[in-house]
Every structure is written in structure tokens, then in C-alpha cells.
Amino acid sequence: MTGALVIAGLGPGAERMVTPEVMAALAGATDVLGYLPYVARIAPGRA
């Protein structure tokens, strides 16, 4: 089995406050799990 687990903060706060590292992790993610109000803010197709 291969893969990685990345734990990243999605909020609270404006999208402009999300770090480039978190944006890169989202771009490479196959699944996103978390607190629904924060996960729902991720634009479709971005993760």
C-alpha cells in the first residue's frame, strides 16, 4: 500500500489565509475529510 496522510488546517478564516502548502496538499488530494463547514468551502475541482 502506498500513499500519504496530510493533516492541514482549512479554517476558520478567509481563503487568502490558507497557506501555499495547504493549497498544494488540496491540489494533490484524492479525498478530503474534516469538519463539514470548512470542507464545504473548498471549491469543486480544487481537491
Backbone bond lengths (Angstrom), bond angles and torsions (degrees), N, CA, C in turn:
res aa  C-N    CA-C-N  psi(-1)  N-CA   C-N-CA  omega(-1)  CA-C   N-CA-C  phi
1 M - - - 1.446 - - 1.528 108.31 -
2 T 1.336 116.23 135.86 1.465 120.83 177.39 1.514 109.02 -125.00
3 G 1.294 116.26 164.58 1.449 120.80 178.28 1.516 110.23 138.92
4 A 1.312 114.18 -174.90 1.458 119.99 -178.74 1.516 109.35 -150.73
5 L 1.297 114.99 150.94 1.457 122.04 173.38 1.514 106.62 -110.02
6 V 1.325 116.59 124.91 1.455 121.56 178.12 1.518 107.19 -117.57
7 I 1.313 116.39 128.44 1.458 121.62 176.88 1.519 106.48 -106.88
8 A 1.338 115.67 121.00 1.465 120.15 -174.67 1.515 109.91 -138.28
9 G 1.316 116.72 147.02 1.452 122.23 177.59 1.520 111.30 -82.30
10 L 1.332 115.67 130.89 1.466 120.99 178.86 1.525 112.69 -109.94
11 G 1.282 119.15 -6.27 1.454 119.21 -177.53 1.512 110.77 173.78
12 P 1.300 117.42 -176.97 1.449 126.02 -0.07 1.529 110.36 -78.23
13 G 1.278 116.09 167.15 1.451 120.56 177.88 1.509 111.67 133.25
14 A 1.312 114.60 169.87 1.457 121.17 -179.69 1.519 110.70 -70.61
15 E 1.330 116.59 152.49 1.470 120.84 -179.86 1.515 111.49 -58.21
16 R 1.317 118.02 -32.27 1.465 121.21 -179.65 1.526 112.29 -63.83
17 M 1.334 116.91 -13.77 1.461 121.28 179.77 1.529 112.53 -90.72
18 V 1.332 117.72 -6.91 1.463 121.45 178.19 1.526 108.08 -74.35
19 T 1.316 116.40 130.04 1.466 120.47 -175.33 1.530 111.81 -70.70
20 P 1.322 117.05 156.82 1.468 120.37 176.04 1.529 112.48 -58.28
21 E 1.333 116.79 -32.42 1.463 120.20 178.89 1.530 111.09 -65.14
22 V 1.317 116.74 -40.45 1.472 120.48 177.69 1.520 109.77 -68.22
23 M 1.319 117.89 -41.19 1.464 120.74 177.89 1.528 110.60 -60.49
24 A 1.333 117.46 -40.09 1.460 121.16 178.60 1.528 110.73 -67.30
25 A 1.324 116.99 -39.59 1.463 120.47 178.22 1.527 110.28 -63.55
26 L 1.319 117.28 -40.98 1.468 121.06 178.13 1.526 111.00 -65.30
27 A 1.316 116.20 -39.75 1.465 120.19 -179.39 1.524 111.87 -63.03
28 G 1.333 116.95 -31.66 1.453 120.58 -178.71 1.521 114.08 -97.23
29 A 1.315 117.22 2.18 1.466 120.81 -175.16 1.525 112.11 -78.05
30 T 1.320 114.50 143.52 1.468 119.98 171.89 1.517 110.13 -98.57
31 D 1.323 117.25 -23.27 1.461 123.26 178.72 1.518 108.62 -143.10
32 V 1.329 115.90 147.68 1.457 121.29 175.92 1.524 107.05 -131.20
33 L 1.315 115.97 124.77 1.454 122.35 178.63 1.508 108.55 -122.38
34 G 1.305 116.84 145.66 1.449 118.89 176.74 1.504 112.77 163.11
35 Y 1.310 114.92 -168.11 1.454 123.89 179.78 1.524 108.15 -64.38
36 L 1.321 116.01 117.77 1.464 122.17 -169.78 1.526 114.54 -50.47
37 P 1.334 121.29 -46.29 1.467 118.66 179.56 1.527 113.84 -58.53
38 Y 1.335 117.78 -32.57 1.462 120.20 178.81 1.517 111.07 -78.84
39 V 1.328 116.87 -42.96 1.460 120.76 179.29 1.529 110.59 -63.55
40 A 1.325 117.43 -36.19 1.465 121.72 -179.54 1.532 112.02 -64.64
41 R 1.313 117.65 -21.00 1.476 120.65 179.28 1.510 112.86 -77.42
42 I 1.323 118.53 -12.43 1.455 121.46 179.78 1.528 108.04 -74.19
43 A 1.306 115.91 123.89 1.471 120.31 -178.14 1.521 110.45 -61.83
44 P 1.348 117.24 138.82 1.465 119.93 177.05 1.530 110.28 -56.12
45 G 1.326 115.40 137.50 1.456 120.20 -179.88 1.513 113.99 87.75
46 R 1.328 117.31 -12.53 1.458 119.71 179.40 1.517 111.87 -83.74
47 A 1.323 116.10 -24.46 1.468 119.14 179.65 1.501 109.34 -132.71
